[in-house]
Structure formats: structure tokens, C-alpha cells
């Protein structure tokens, strides 16, 4: 399955930005993060995709970038666009960052966890929080289950009401199923891992019709590691 996902993203690497790189909600999210970053911050971009707009924008602001993605083609594009950055082909669930060498000041995960299971997402947030510098930022762009059409939530919510595990969406002509937490679910995960929300907002994104992708009310979270 992992190889299939990597191959799929390899196949759309050269057209992905046509539909998704100019998402104004995402661009605004990055701008809201920037004032919270120290000078020459170390940014870890998990699921970096083509590198645009997260890695490119932050590198242009003088920050140091490490990017991770499953797709070799997308990693190659990222490295081309941010030649001074370091980009790695890896499954985000298996990637390990050496905090002894360089603790990140901010970790971004932008639309990268939809296909994972609930427990995998919880483990990733726990791991990322442990990597962050004191006062470091966890910056997540996702969708909240609360914002989805109930008819698209195939199997309802978990018994605690915090997560829907099979939310039907269309992406690049394919029917896909996403794992989505509710807003309360995200708050609980963050607090359990020593993170507090600084800024939480939603923004509607309507992709070009040529992308054959569902409209999405994306959920943008900026959280800080508590001292």
C-alpha cells in the first residue's frame, strides 16, 4: 500500500501545484506562523510534497528547512526549489529526527495525515512534540470531522466522539477515505502532549474543477510546546 501511495504522488508531482499550491487559506496560515518563529529557525516539514508553499516560503524568510516525504518525485522537486534545504524520502511514521544535532523550532504537517489511522496520528503528534524545542511550534493543516457532511462519514464516530475513521472524499478523481478528528479531539491530543493552541481557524478551499477534488473546509492549528 505504501508503494502504491508513493507511486500515485509521483504520478501527480508535476501537476499538483496547479491545483493546490495557491490555497489562500494555507498561504495565510504560513503568514500567521512567521511572527512566532525565531530568526533562522529550523523548520521540519513533514509530508513536504513539492516543497511549495511551506518550505519555499519559509526558506525565503531565512529559515532552515528539513523536509520529509514518501514520494521521490516530490522530494526531488522540493530539493530543486529549496537547494539549501535538506529533503529526505521517508515514511513519516518511520522517520526519526536527531534532536541531539538540531531540535526543530517548528514542525509543519500540511494535509499529510488524512490516510493514516487514529492511533498512528496520535503517535506522530506525541513524537513530534517530544522533538520540539522549548516554545517550539506544531503547525497542522487538516480537516475537522465536525465540518464534514454527515453523509460522508461512512462508519460514524468512535465511541468517545473524538474521531471519524472513514470520511469519504474525492481527490484527483479517486474516492479516498480520511481519518479526521473533531475540533475537541485535536484539543485533547495537543493538551495530552504538552501543547497549547495559539491560533486555530478554518478556511474553505475550492480547488479548480480540473483537479476533480472535493471542496474542503480546512482546519489550521498553530500550537506551542509549553515550558
N, CA and C atoms as a LAMMPS dump frame, in Angstrom:
ITEM: TIMESTEP
0
ITEM: NUMBER OF ATOMS
681
ITEM: BOX BOUNDS ff ff ff
-5.0000000000000000e+02 5.0000000000000000e+02
-5.0000000000000000e+02 5.0000000000000000e+02
-5.0000000000000000e+02 5.0000000000000000e+02
ITEM: ATOMS id mol type element x y z
1 1 1 N 0.829 -1.211 0
2 1 2 C 0 0 0
3 1 3 C 0.864 1.262 0
4 2 1 N 1.96 1.244 0.794
5 2 2 C 2.84 2.405 0.852
6 2 3 C 3.428 2.693 -0.519
7 3 1 N 3.865 1.635 -1.217
8 3 2 C 4.422 1.822 -2.561
9 3 3 C 3.387 2.401 -3.511
10 4 1 N 2.132 1.942 -3.376
11 4 2 C 1.061 2.455 -4.229
12 4 3 C 0.842 3.95 -3.994
13 5 1 N 0.863 4.354 -2.723
14 5 2 C 0.669 5.772 -2.402
15 5 3 C 1.822 6.605 -2.943
16 6 1 N 3.047 6.122 -2.751
17 6 2 C 4.22 6.844 -3.269
18 6 3 C 4.15 6.972 -4.782
19 7 1 N 3.769 5.895 -5.461
20 7 2 C 3.676 5.923 -6.921
21 7 3 C 2.586 6.887 -7.384
22 8 1 N 1.473 6.921 -6.652
23 8 2 C 0.399 7.843 -7.013
24 8 3 C 0.888 9.29 -6.926
25 9 1 N 1.558 9.637 -5.832
26 9 2 C 2.039 11.014 -5.688
27 9 3 C 3.177 11.324 -6.654
28 10 1 N 3.985 10.332 -6.976
29 10 2 C 4.979 10.528 -8.038
30 10 3 C 4.288 10.91 -9.346
31 11 1 N 3.157 10.243 -9.62
32 11 2 C 2.468 10.438 -10.904
33 11 3 C 1.829 11.819 -11.023
34 12 1 N 1.528 12.464 -9.886
35 12 2 C 0.882 13.785 -9.942
36 12 3 C 1.827 14.918 -9.527
37 13 1 N 3.091 14.596 -9.296
38 13 2 C 4.032 15.602 -8.773
39 13 3 C 4.095 16.85 -9.649
40 14 1 N 4.087 16.668 -10.965
41 14 2 C 4.278 17.807 -11.869
42 14 3 C 3.019 18.637 -12.093
43 15 1 N 1.866 18.131 -11.643
44 15 2 C 0.626 18.901 -11.809
45 15 3 C 0.011 19.31 -10.475
46 16 1 N 0.533 18.796 -9.38
47 16 2 C -0.075 19.025 -8.064
48 16 3 C -0.223 20.514 -7.756
49 17 1 N 0.828 21.277 -7.997
50 17 2 C 0.794 22.699 -7.645
51 17 3 C -0.236 23.484 -8.445
52 18 1 N -0.601 22.984 -9.632
53 18 2 C -1.604 23.678 -10.439
54 18 3 C -2.924 23.801 -9.691
55 19 1 N -3.215 22.808 -8.867
56 19 2 C -4.492 22.812 -8.171
57 19 3 C -4.437 23.231 -6.723
58 20 1 N -3.288 23.026 -6.075
59 20 2 C -3.304 23.121 -4.615
60 20 3 C -2.294 24.091 -4.002
61 21 1 N -1.329 24.574 -4.757
62 21 2 C -0.284 25.424 -4.171
63 21 3 C -0.758 26.848 -3.9
64 22 1 N -1.889 27.235 -4.488
65 22 2 C -2.356 28.613 -4.345
66 22 3 C -3.586 28.697 -3.438
67 23 1 N -3.648 27.78 -2.49
68 23 2 C -4.709 27.752 -1.487
69 23 3 C -4.514 28.945 -0.544
70 24 1 N -5.389 29.934 -0.639
71 24 2 C -5.184 31.166 0.135
72 24 3 C -5.226 30.913 1.635
73 25 1 N -6.069 29.989 2.057
74 25 2 C -6.117 29.662 3.48
75 25 3 C -4.788 29.142 3.988
76 26 1 N -4.112 28.323 3.178
77 26 2 C -2.799 27.797 3.554
78 26 3 C -1.746 28.902 3.547
79 27 1 N -1.78 29.754 2.538
80 27 2 C -0.822 30.864 2.475
81 27 3 C -0.974 31.788 3.685
82 28 1 N -2.219 32.052 4.073
83 28 2 C -2.47 32.897 5.247
84 28 3 C -1.974 32.213 6.522
85 29 1 N -2.16 30.899 6.596
86 29 2 C -1.698 30.109 7.747
87 29 3 C -0.185 30.253 7.927
88 30 1 N 0.553 30.118 6.838
89 30 2 C 2.014 30.253 6.909
90 30 3 C 2.396 31.649 7.393
91 31 1 N 1.696 32.658 6.893
92 31 2 C 1.994 34.034 7.312
93 31 3 C 1.703 34.238 8.798
94 32 1 N 0.685 33.56 9.324
95 32 2 C 0.375 33.69 10.757
96 32 3 C 1.434 33.015 11.624
97 33 1 N 2.08 31.99 11.089
98 33 2 C 3.124 31.295 11.843
99 33 3 C 4.387 32.147 11.932
100 34 1 N 4.729 32.83 10.857
101 34 2 C 6.035 33.503 10.748
102 34 3 C 6.383 34.428 11.922
103 35 1 N 5.454 35.231 12.451
104 35 2 C 5.84 36.109 13.571
105 35 3 C 6.228 35.36 14.845
106 36 1 N 5.831 34.1 14.955
107 36 2 C 6.135 33.309 16.153
108 36 3 C 7.489 32.603 16.067
109 37 1 N 8.153 32.685 14.919
110 37 2 C 9.405 31.955 14.719
111 37 3 C 10.614 32.798 15.1
112 38 1 N 11.632 32.178 15.703
113 38 2 C 12.882 32.906 15.927
114 38 3 C 13.617 33.108 14.605
115 39 1 N 14.617 33.942 14.607
116 39 2 C 15.429 34.135 13.398
117 39 3 C 16.148 32.838 13.058
118 40 1 N 16.273 32.56 11.776
119 40 2 C 16.967 31.357 11.285
120 40 3 C 16.458 30.098 11.981
121 41 1 N 15.143 30.002 12.103
122 41 2 C 14.535 28.841 12.76
123 41 3 C 14.784 27.575 11.95
124 42 1 N 14.846 26.459 12.658
125 42 2 C 14.916 25.162 11.985
126 42 3 C 13.496 24.64 11.832
127 43 1 N 13.073 24.466 10.588
128 43 2 C 11.723 24.023 10.258
129 43 3 C 11.773 22.584 9.768
130 44 1 N 10.927 21.741 10.332
131 44 2 C 10.774 20.368 9.869
132 44 3 C 9.423 20.272 9.167
133 45 1 N 9.448 20.041 7.861
134 45 2 C 8.235 19.995 7.032
135 45 3 C 7.929 18.534 6.726
136 46 1 N 7.004 17.965 7.49
137 46 2 C 6.676 16.541 7.389
138 46 3 C 5.56 16.354 6.365
139 47 1 N 5.832 15.565 5.331
140 47 2 C 4.888 15.467 4.226
141 47 3 C 5.011 16.713 3.372
142 48 1 N 6.259 17.045 3.035
143 48 2 C 6.556 18.334 2.386
144 48 3 C 6.02 18.431 0.966
145 49 1 N 5.694 17.293 0.338
146 49 2 C 5.192 17.338 -1.022
147 49 3 C 6.191 17.981 -1.972
148 50 1 N 5.71 18.898 -2.784
149 50 2 C 6.556 19.558 -3.784
150 50 3 C 7.413 20.676 -3.189
151 51 1 N 7.26 20.911 -1.895
152 51 2 C 8.016 21.979 -1.247
153 51 3 C 7.34 23.331 -1.264
154 52 1 N 6.261 23.443 -2.019
155 52 2 C 5.576 24.725 -2.154
156 52 3 C 4.149 24.595 -1.647
157 53 1 N 3.694 25.507 -0.778
158 53 2 C 4.333 26.769 -0.429
159 53 3 C 5.085 26.787 0.907
160 54 1 N 5.013 25.711 1.709
161 54 2 C 5.568 25.794 3.066
162 54 3 C 7.083 25.98 3.046
163 55 1 N 7.806 25.02 2.474
164 55 2 C 9.275 25.086 2.508
165 55 3 C 9.811 26.288 1.739
166 56 1 N 9.241 26.559 0.573
167 56 2 C 9.739 27.677 -0.234
168 56 3 C 9.535 29.014 0.473
169 57 1 N 8.359 29.209 1.055
170 57 2 C 8.055 30.477 1.72
171 57 3 C 8.944 30.694 2.938
172 58 1 N 9.109 29.649 3.743
173 58 2 C 9.891 29.801 4.97
174 58 3 C 11.388 29.897 4.68
175 59 1 N 11.856 29.196 3.656
176 59 2 C 13.267 29.33 3.263
177 59 3 C 13.549 30.749 2.782
178 60 1 N 12.602 31.322 2.049
179 60 2 C 12.772 32.692 1.558
180 60 3 C 12.804 33.709 2.696
181 61 1 N 12.277 33.317 3.859
182 61 2 C 12.297 34.186 5.04
183 61 3 C 13.529 33.952 5.905
184 62 1 N 14.459 33.138 5.412
185 62 2 C 15.718 32.945 6.117
186 62 3 C 15.759 31.78 7.077
187 63 1 N 14.772 30.884 6.993
188 63 2 C 14.734 29.741 7.9
189 63 3 C 15.362 28.505 7.259
190 64 1 N 15.821 27.596 8.104
191 64 2 C 16.482 26.366 7.655
192 64 3 C 15.445 25.249 7.556
193 65 1 N 15.455 24.534 6.448
194 65 2 C 14.396 23.571 6.154
195 65 3 C 14.924 22.143 6.103
196 66 1 N 14.212 21.254 6.794
197 66 2 C 14.345 19.813 6.58
198 66 3 C 12.971 19.304 6.171
199 67 1 N 12.894 18.628 5.031
200 67 2 C 11.62 18.123 4.538
201 67 3 C 11.625 16.616 4.417
202 68 1 N 10.46 16.024 4.628
203 68 2 C 10.302 14.569 4.563
204 68 3 C 9.06 14.262 3.745
205 69 1 N 9.175 13.347 2.788
206 69 2 C 8.003 12.927 2.026
207 69 3 C 8.212 11.517 1.496
208 70 1 N 7.093 10.831 1.267
209 70 2 C 7.122 9.459 0.778
210 70 3 C 7.435 9.376 -0.712
211 71 1 N 7.137 10.447 -1.442
212 71 2 C 7.255 10.448 -2.901
213 71 3 C 8.629 10.936 -3.357
214 72 1 N 9.43 10.093 -4
215 72 2 C 10.731 10.547 -4.505
216 72 3 C 10.62 11.71 -5.49
217 73 1 N 9.586 11.689 -6.333
218 73 2 C 9.434 12.766 -7.316
219 73 3 C 9.155 14.097 -6.631
220 74 1 N 8.329 14.072 -5.591
221 74 2 C 8.031 15.311 -4.879
222 74 3 C 9.235 15.792 -4.077
223 75 1 N 9.98 14.874 -3.489
224 75 2 C 11.193 15.262 -2.767
225 75 3 C 12.196 15.907 -3.723
226 76 1 N 12.311 15.369 -4.927
227 76 2 C 13.223 15.949 -5.918
228 76 3 C 12.812 17.379 -6.271
229 77 1 N 11.499 17.617 -6.41
230 77 2 C 11.02 18.974 -6.683
231 77 3 C 11.327 19.907 -5.517
232 78 1 N 11.119 19.412 -4.295
233 78 2 C 11.41 20.225 -3.11
234 78 3 C 12.875 20.626 -3.064
235 79 1 N 13.758 19.655 -3.327
236 79 2 C 15.193 19.94 -3.278
237 79 3 C 15.595 20.936 -4.357
238 80 1 N 14.959 20.836 -5.516
239 80 2 C 15.24 21.778 -6.607
240 80 3 C 14.801 23.192 -6.232
241 81 1 N 13.667 23.293 -5.558
242 81 2 C 13.123 24.604 -5.216
243 81 3 C 13.812 25.237 -4.005
244 82 1 N 14.279 24.386 -3.105
245 82 2 C 14.974 24.878 -1.907
246 82 3 C 16.326 24.174 -1.841
247 83 1 N 17.276 24.558 -2.698
248 83 2 C 18.545 23.829 -2.783
249 83 3 C 19.349 23.848 -1.493
250 84 1 N 19.139 24.87 -0.664
251 84 2 C 19.876 24.94 0.596
252 84 3 C 19.246 24.071 1.688
253 85 1 N 18.059 23.527 1.418
254 85 2 C 17.387 22.673 2.392
255 85 3 C 17.858 21.229 2.306
256 86 1 N 17.4 20.436 3.244
257 86 2 C 17.697 19.002 3.262
258 86 3 C 16.371 18.257 3.162
259 87 1 N 16.24 17.404 2.145
260 87 2 C 14.987 16.695 1.912
261 87 3 C 15.242 15.193 1.855
262 88 1 N 14.353 14.448 2.496
263 88 2 C 14.545 13.018 2.704
264 88 3 C 13.314 12.264 2.215
265 89 1 N 13.539 11.162 1.491
266 89 2 C 12.446 10.264 1.12
267 89 3 C 12.237 9.292 2.272
268 90 1 N 11.072 9.372 2.903
269 90 2 C 10.801 8.5 4.046
270 90 3 C 9.309 8.482 4.349
271 91 1 N 8.865 7.386 4.945
272 91 2 C 7.528 7.281 5.514
273 91 3 C 7.538 8.08 6.819
274 92 1 N 6.643 9.034 6.96
275 92 2 C 6.658 9.887 8.151
276 92 3 C 6.535 9.09 9.443
277 93 1 N 5.89 7.934 9.372
278 93 2 C 5.727 7.121 10.583
279 93 3 C 7.035 6.491 11.03
280 94 1 N 7.973 6.362 10.107
281 94 2 C 9.246 5.712 10.42
282 94 3 C 10.403 6.7 10.545
283 95 1 N 10.204 7.906 10.077
284 95 2 C 11.28 8.898 10.108
285 95 3 C 11.637 9.255 11.547
286 96 1 N 12.926 9.292 11.835
287 96 2 C 13.413 9.693 13.157
288 96 3 C 14.353 10.881 12.99
289 97 1 N 14.104 11.909 13.769
290 97 2 C 14.921 13.122 13.692
291 97 3 C 15.894 13.156 14.858
292 98 1 N 17.136 13.485 14.58
293 98 2 C 18.166 13.546 15.618
294 98 3 C 18.096 14.886 16.348
295 99 1 N 17.387 14.903 17.473
296 99 2 C 17.259 16.155 18.218
297 99 3 C 18.574 16.527 18.898
298 100 1 N 19.46 15.548 19.068
299 100 2 C 20.77 15.86 19.653
300 100 3 C 21.554 16.799 18.745
301 101 1 N 21.318 16.681 17.437
302 101 2 C 22.014 17.532 16.47
303 101 3 C 21.312 18.872 16.278
304 102 1 N 19.988 18.853 16.218
305 102 2 C 19.272 20.092 15.888
306 102 3 C 17.786 19.932 16.194
307 103 1 N 17.337 20.462 17.326
308 103 2 C 15.912 20.4 17.64
309 103 3 C 15.144 21.382 16.759
310 104 1 N 14.027 20.961 16.178
311 104 2 C 13.255 21.892 15.355
312 104 3 C 12.568 22.963 16.195
313 105 1 N 12.511 24.16 15.631
314 105 2 C 11.754 25.254 16.242
315 105 3 C 10.29 25.194 15.833
316 106 1 N 10.018 24.538 14.717
317 106 2 C 8.638 24.359 14.268
318 106 3 C 8.553 23.104 13.41
319 107 1 N 7.461 22.39 13.575
320 107 2 C 7.16 21.224 12.743
321 107 3 C 5.841 21.495 12.036
322 108 1 N 5.858 21.356 10.719
323 108 2 C 4.656 21.508 9.902
324 108 3 C 4.187 20.141 9.421
325 109 1 N 2.884 19.937 9.485
326 109 2 C 2.253 18.786 8.838
327 109 3 C 1.034 19.327 8.1
328 110 1 N 1.156 19.446 6.799
329 110 2 C 0.126 20.098 5.984
330 110 3 C -0.559 19.073 5.085
331 111 1 N -1.799 18.752 5.408
332 111 2 C -2.621 17.827 4.62
333 111 3 C -1.922 16.48 4.427
334 112 1 N -1.171 16.044 5.427
335 112 2 C -0.311 14.872 5.255
336 112 3 C -0.771 13.641 6.023
337 113 1 N -1.779 13.772 6.886
338 113 2 C -2.136 12.646 7.756
339 113 3 C -3.5 12.044 7.469
340 114 1 N -4.145 12.474 6.397
341 114 2 C -5.501 12.017 6.127
342 114 3 C -5.616 10.504 5.992
343 115 1 N -4.601 9.87 5.417
344 115 2 C -4.695 8.44 5.103
345 115 3 C -4.199 7.539 6.244
346 116 1 N -3.8 8.129 7.35
347 116 2 C -3.306 7.357 8.484
348 116 3 C -4.453 6.952 9.404
349 117 1 N -4.184 6.004 10.29
350 117 2 C -5.159 5.614 11.292
351 117 3 C -5.108 6.541 12.498
352 118 1 N -6.142 6.476 13.315
353 118 2 C -6.198 7.335 14.505
354 118 3 C -4.969 7.152 15.388
355 119 1 N -4.653 5.91 15.689
356 119 2 C -3.538 5.638 16.589
357 119 3 C -2.211 6.114 16.001
358 120 1 N -2.073 6.02 14.681
359 120 2 C -0.847 6.5 14.029
360 120 3 C -0.714 8.014 14.163
361 121 1 N -1.822 8.721 13.99
362 121 2 C -1.794 10.179 14.138
363 121 3 C -1.444 10.558 15.571
364 122 1 N -2.044 9.877 16.524
365 122 2 C -1.759 10.172 17.932
366 122 3 C -0.287 9.938 18.259
367 123 1 N 0.278 8.859 17.729
368 123 2 C 1.695 8.563 17.976
369 123 3 C 2.606 9.6 17.329
370 124 1 N 2.239 10.056 16.134
371 124 2 C 3.052 11.073 15.466
372 124 3 C 3.059 12.384 16.243
373 125 1 N 1.897 12.818 16.695
374 125 2 C 1.841 14.069 17.462
375 125 3 C 2.68 13.945 18.73
376 126 1 N 2.602 12.798 19.386
377 126 2 C 3.412 12.564 20.591
378 126 3 C 4.906 12.663 20.267
379 127 1 N 5.313 12.027 19.173
380 127 2 C 6.725 12.035 18.781
381 127 3 C 7.177 13.441 18.394
382 128 1 N 6.381 14.12 17.587
383 128 2 C 6.754 15.462 17.155
384 128 3 C 6.878 16.417 18.336
385 129 1 N 5.954 16.326 19.289
386 129 2 C 6.012 17.195 20.465
387 129 3 C 7.308 16.971 21.238
388 130 1 N 7.756 15.717 21.29
389 130 2 C 8.996 15.412 22.02
390 130 3 C 10.227 15.975 21.31
391 131 1 N 10.146 16.145 19.993
392 131 2 C 11.276 16.677 19.232
393 131 3 C 11.415 18.187 19.357
394 132 1 N 10.312 18.876 19.585
395 132 2 C 10.309 20.336 19.506
396 132 3 C 11.177 20.985 20.574
397 133 1 N 11.785 22.082 20.187
398 133 2 C 12.472 22.953 21.12
399 133 3 C 11.476 23.506 22.13
400 134 1 N 11.964 23.975 23.271
401 134 2 C 11.09 24.669 24.217
402 134 3 C 10.456 25.865 23.503
403 135 1 N 9.156 26.005 23.656
404 135 2 C 8.369 27.037 22.965
405 135 3 C 8.273 26.793 21.461
406 136 1 N 8.674 25.603 21.007
407 136 2 C 8.547 25.275 19.596
408 136 3 C 7.095 25.155 19.173
409 137 1 N 6.871 25.231 17.864
410 137 2 C 5.518 25.243 17.308
411 137 3 C 5.205 23.958 16.559
412 138 1 N 3.999 23.452 16.759
413 138 2 C 3.46 22.392 15.913
414 138 3 C 2.359 23.021 15.074
415 139 1 N 2.521 22.974 13.762
416 139 2 C 1.634 23.671 12.827
417 139 3 C 0.969 22.633 11.933
418 140 1 N -0.319 22.44 12.119
419 140 2 C -1.037 21.366 11.438
420 140 3 C -2.145 21.942 10.57
421 141 1 N -2.183 21.509 9.322
422 141 2 C -3.289 21.819 8.425
423 141 3 C -4.001 20.512 8.122
424 142 1 N -5.276 20.454 8.461
425 142 2 C -6.025 19.211 8.338
426 142 3 C -7.481 19.561 8.031
427 143 1 N -8.387 18.667 8.336
428 143 2 C -9.815 18.94 8.3
429 143 3 C -10.398 18.458 9.619
430 144 1 N -11.412 19.139 10.112
431 144 2 C -12.106 18.699 11.322
432 144 3 C -13.344 17.912 10.916
433 145 1 N -13.553 16.786 11.581
434 145 2 C -14.709 15.948 11.244
435 145 3 C -16.012 16.724 11.4
436 146 1 N -16.033 17.682 12.327
437 146 2 C -17.236 18.489 12.561
438 146 3 C -17.696 19.223 11.308
439 147 1 N -16.758 19.535 10.414
440 147 2 C -17.058 20.344 9.236
441 147 3 C -17.514 19.524 8.033
442 148 1 N -17.522 18.213 8.174
443 148 2 C -17.83 17.348 7.033
444 148 3 C -19.316 17.02 6.956
445 149 1 N -19.785 16.815 5.75
446 149 2 C -21.153 16.366 5.522
447 149 3 C -21.354 15.035 6.237
448 150 1 N -22.328 14.927 7.162
449 150 2 C -22.539 13.671 7.893
450 150 3 C -22.727 12.463 6.982
451 151 1 N -23.262 12.683 5.782
452 151 2 C -23.47 11.567 4.861
453 151 3 C -22.158 10.987 4.351
454 152 1 N -21.069 11.743 4.487
455 152 2 C -19.766 11.257 4.026
456 152 3 C -18.996 10.507 5.112
457 153 1 N -19.529 10.507 6.327
458 153 2 C -18.864 9.806 7.427
459 153 3 C -19.402 8.385 7.447
460 154 1 N -18.674 7.5 6.776
461 154 2 C -19.192 6.167 6.466
462 154 3 C -19.52 5.336 7.7
463 155 1 N -18.664 5.366 8.695
464 155 2 C -18.838 4.488 9.858
465 155 3 C -19.075 5.248 11.151
466 156 1 N -19.507 6.488 11.048
467 156 2 C -19.77 7.27 12.243
468 156 3 C -18.498 7.626 12.991
469 157 1 N -18.681 7.972 14.254
470 157 2 C -17.574 8.393 15.11
471 157 3 C -17.173 7.277 16.067
472 158 1 N -15.942 7.349 16.552
473 158 2 C -15.526 6.469 17.637
474 158 3 C -16.408 6.722 18.856
475 159 1 N -16.402 5.788 19.788
476 159 2 C -17.309 5.864 20.934
477 159 3 C -17.087 7.118 21.773
478 160 1 N -15.856 7.647 21.765
479 160 2 C -15.594 8.867 22.538
480 160 3 C -15.971 10.134 21.783
481 161 1 N -16.404 9.986 20.528
482 161 2 C -16.847 11.128 19.74
483 161 3 C -15.748 12.039 19.241
484 162 1 N -14.489 11.608 19.363
485 162 2 C -13.368 12.483 19.021
486 162 3 C -12.821 12.28 17.618
487 163 1 N -13.208 11.201 16.947
488 163 2 C -12.588 10.867 15.665
489 163 3 C -13.557 10.102 14.777
490 164 1 N -13.539 10.432 13.487
491 164 2 C -14.249 9.664 12.461
492 164 3 C -13.195 9.018 11.573
493 165 1 N -13.273 7.71 11.396
494 165 2 C -12.182 6.979 10.751
495 165 3 C -12.382 6.738 9.257
496 166 1 N -13.533 7.041 8.718
497 166 2 C -13.761 6.76 7.297
498 166 3 C -14.637 7.857 6.701
499 167 1 N -14.021 9 6.438
500 167 2 C -14.737 10.137 5.865
501 167 3 C -14.451 10.169 4.366
502 168 1 N -15.492 9.997 3.583
503 168 2 C -15.345 9.857 2.132
504 168 3 C -15.095 11.214 1.47
505 169 1 N -14.062 11.258 0.627
506 169 2 C -13.713 12.46 -0.13
507 169 3 C -13.302 12.049 -1.541
508 170 1 N -13.321 13.02 -2.451
509 170 2 C -12.775 12.789 -3.784
510 170 3 C -11.484 13.577 -3.919
511 171 1 N -10.43 12.899 -4.387
512 171 2 C -9.13 13.548 -4.563
513 171 3 C -8.521 13.092 -5.874
514 172 1 N -8.359 14.032 -6.799
515 172 2 C -7.749 13.742 -8.101
516 172 3 C -8.44 12.546 -8.772
517 173 1 N -9.773 12.609 -8.818
518 173 2 C -10.63 11.607 -9.463
519 173 3 C -10.764 10.304 -8.681
520 174 1 N -10.07 10.182 -7.56
521 174 2 C -10.133 8.956 -6.767
522 174 3 C -11.018 9.161 -5.54
523 175 1 N -11.789 8.13 -5.186
524 175 2 C -12.506 8.152 -3.917
525 175 3 C -11.545 7.692 -2.826
526 176 1 N -11.406 8.512 -1.793
527 176 2 C -10.487 8.191 -0.699
528 176 3 C -11.245 8.313 0.618
529 177 1 N -10.7 7.68 1.641
530 177 2 C -11.312 7.728 2.97
531 177 3 C -10.303 8.294 3.961
532 178 1 N -10.723 9.341 4.655
533 178 2 C -9.84 10.053 5.567
534 178 3 C -10.158 9.734 7.023
535 179 1 N -9.131 9.774 7.847
536 179 2 C -9.296 9.747 9.298
537 179 3 C -9.254 11.187 9.779
538 180 1 N -10.345 11.633 10.42
539 180 2 C -10.432 13.03 10.843
540 180 3 C -10.859 13.131 12.301
541 181 1 N -10.121 13.912 13.062
542 181 2 C -10.518 14.226 14.43
543 181 3 C -11.494 15.399 14.42
544 182 1 N -12.282 15.476 15.478
545 182 2 C -13.102 16.661 15.695
546 182 3 C -12.219 17.776 16.259
547 183 1 N -12.768 18.966 16.351
548 183 2 C -12.012 20.054 16.975
549 183 3 C -11.651 19.695 18.415
550 184 1 N -12.609 19.132 19.14
551 184 2 C -12.333 18.734 20.526
552 184 3 C -11.286 17.634 20.57
553 185 1 N -11.324 16.742 19.58
554 185 2 C -10.316 15.691 19.513
555 185 3 C -8.919 16.259 19.361
556 186 1 N -8.771 17.266 18.506
557 186 2 C -7.457 17.888 18.326
558 186 3 C -7.007 18.597 19.596
559 187 1 N -7.914 19.282 20.259
560 187 2 C -7.553 19.953 21.509
561 187 3 C -7.039 18.952 22.533
562 188 1 N -7.695 17.816 22.645
563 188 2 C -7.274 16.809 23.621
564 188 3 C -5.901 16.235 23.281
565 189 1 N -5.671 15.919 22.007
566 189 2 C -4.362 15.378 21.608
567 189 3 C -3.252 16.379 21.924
568 190 1 N -3.481 17.627 21.592
569 190 2 C -2.462 18.649 21.826
570 190 3 C -2.164 18.789 23.316
571 191 1 N -3.208 18.908 24.122
572 191 2 C -3.013 19.105 25.559
573 191 3 C -2.338 17.896 26.205
574 192 1 N -2.677 16.7 25.737
575 192 2 C -2.055 15.489 26.281
576 192 3 C -0.549 15.466 26.038
577 193 1 N -0.107 16.194 25.027
578 193 2 C 1.309 16.187 24.658
579 193 3 C 2.018 17.5 24.968
580 194 1 N 1.456 18.253 25.9
581 194 2 C 2.128 19.454 26.37
582 194 3 C 2.11 20.609 25.403
583 195 1 N 1.08 20.671 24.557
584 195 2 C 0.956 21.734 23.561
585 195 3 C -0.293 22.555 23.834
586 196 1 N -0.202 23.854 23.587
587 196 2 C -1.361 24.723 23.753
588 196 3 C -1.613 25.487 22.457
589 197 1 N -2.874 25.658 22.113
590 197 2 C -3.212 26.343 20.876
591 197 3 C -2.92 27.838 20.978
592 198 1 N -2.265 28.351 19.948
593 198 2 C -2.058 29.793 19.811
594 198 3 C -3.058 30.402 18.841
595 199 1 N -3.398 29.635 17.808
596 199 2 C -4.265 30.149 16.749
597 199 3 C -4.922 28.957 16.064
598 200 1 N -6.239 28.982 15.988
599 200 2 C -6.988 27.899 15.348
600 200 3 C -8.059 28.53 14.465
601 201 1 N -8.03 28.213 13.177
602 201 2 C -9.003 28.796 12.243
603 201 3 C -9.359 27.794 11.151
604 202 1 N -10.512 28.032 10.548
605 202 2 C -10.94 27.24 9.393
606 202 3 C -11.021 28.141 8.171
607 203 1 N -10.825 27.545 6.995
608 203 2 C -10.94 28.305 5.745
609 203 3 C -11.353 27.358 4.628
610 204 1 N -12.343 27.769 3.868
611 204 2 C -12.834 26.959 2.756
612 204 3 C -11.873 27.032 1.577
613 205 1 N -11.629 25.872 0.972
614 205 2 C -10.822 25.814 -0.25
615 205 3 C -11.643 25.145 -1.337
616 206 1 N -11.745 25.826 -2.476
617 206 2 C -12.454 25.283 -3.638
618 206 3 C -11.419 25.041 -4.728
619 207 1 N -11.02 23.785 -4.935
620 207 2 C -9.994 23.513 -5.942
621 207 3 C -10.525 23.709 -7.357
622 208 1 N -9.649 23.927 -8.322
623 208 2 C -10.091 24.02 -9.717
624 208 3 C -10.837 22.751 -10.132
625 209 1 N -11.842 22.915 -10.975
626 209 2 C -12.627 21.754 -11.413
627 209 3 C -11.758 20.711 -12.101
628 210 1 N -10.697 21.165 -12.731
629 210 2 C -9.811 20.238 -13.442
630 210 3 C -9.131 19.244 -12.507
631 211 1 N -9.099 19.549 -11.202
632 211 2 C -8.451 18.664 -10.232
633 211 3 C -9.371 17.538 -9.76
634 212 1 N -10.67 17.632 -10.075
635 212 2 C -11.636 16.59 -9.679
636 212 3 C -11.469 16.217 -8.209
637 213 1 N -11.542 17.24 -7.361
638 213 2 C -11.3 17.087 -5.927
639 213 3 C -12.395 17.808 -5.15
640 214 1 N -12.831 17.212 -4.046
641 214 2 C -13.887 17.802 -3.227
642 214 3 C -13.467 19.151 -2.649
643 215 1 N -14.44 20.054 -2.51
644 215 2 C -14.209 21.257 -1.72
645 215 3 C -13.892 20.837 -0.285
646 216 1 N -13.119 21.652 0.412
647 216 2 C -12.743 21.286 1.78
648 216 3 C -12.689 22.513 2.671
649 217 1 N -13.248 22.372 3.861
650 217 2 C -13.112 23.407 4.878
651 217 3 C -11.927 23.004 5.748
652 218 1 N -10.751 23.503 5.403
653 218 2 C -9.539 23.075 6.094
654 218 3 C -9.434 23.728 7.471
655 219 1 N -8.776 23.005 8.367
656 219 2 C -8.654 23.395 9.775
657 219 3 C -7.175 23.604 10.074
658 220 1 N -6.817 24.821 10.467
659 220 2 C -5.418 25.209 10.636
660 220 3 C -5.111 25.446 12.116
661 221 1 N -4.108 24.733 12.618
662 221 2 C -3.763 24.777 14.042
663 221 3 C -2.315 25.235 14.214
664 222 1 N -2.107 26.244 15.028
665 222 2 C -0.763 26.616 15.486
666 222 3 C -0.738 26.374 16.988
667 223 1 N 0.117 25.453 17.429
668 223 2 C 0.206 25.118 18.852
669 223 3 C 1.645 25.268 19.323
670 224 1 N 1.811 25.667 20.571
671 224 2 C 3.149 25.886 21.137
672 224 3 C 3.426 24.874 22.246
673 225 1 N 4.667 24.397 22.269
674 225 2 C 5.096 23.492 23.333
675 225 3 C 5.242 24.282 24.627
676 226 1 N 4.535 23.832 25.648
677 226 2 C 4.596 24.515 26.938
678 226 3 C 5.93 24.248 27.624
679 227 1 N 6.384 25.219 28.37
680 227 2 C 7.654 25.082 29.105
681 227 3 C 7.474 24.092 30.251
